Amino acid sequence: MSNNTGNTIIALLTGATIGAGLGLLYAPKSGKETRKQLKDDAGELKKSLGDQYESVTNHLSDFTEETKKKIEAQINSTLKSANSKTDEVIANLESDLKDLRKKNADLQKKLK
């Protein structure tokens, strides 16, 4: 994405520069008219670059927001899974403890 945008901007600037140079060389207009034309072209280029910058900024903002939501969903999923596993381990430990207490009680009775 960034590489394509960079290439587009470079191509746009290169084309504008070449076009302006050729326009100056072959312009049938007076210097005043040529300067006005260059000023107008520069204004259009500035607006075009501004629009592209805004578009890229919006796209990056959207991409960042989507990525943030995906990461948050993954974290929540992982936490739920970890909680589930923790509950399972605790239940197993409680069951084992209950069995050990019973065996201990039986052993205490045998020893008396």
Contacts in CASP RR format, 6 or more apart in sequence:
PFRMAT RR
TARGET T0000
AUTHOR 0000-0000-0000
METHOD contacts of the structure
MODEL  1
MSNNTGNTIIALLTGATIGAGLGLLYAPKSGKETRKQLKDDAGELKKSLG
DQYESVTNHLSDFTEETKKKIEAQINSTLKSANSKTDEVIANLESDLKDL
RKKNADLQKKLK
1 59 0 8 1.000
1 63 0 8 1.000
5 52 0 8 1.000
5 56 0 8 1.000
8 52 0 8 1.000
9 49 0 8 1.000
9 52 0 8 1.000
12 45 0 8 1.000
12 48 0 8 1.000
12 49 0 8 1.000
12 52 0 8 1.000
13 45 0 8 1.000
16 41 0 8 1.000
16 45 0 8 1.000
20 38 0 8 1.000
20 41 0 8 1.000
23 34 0 8 1.000
24 34 0 8 1.000
24 38 0 8 1.000
27 33 0 8 1.000
27 34 0 8 1.000
27 37 0 8 1.000
29 37 0 8 1.000
END
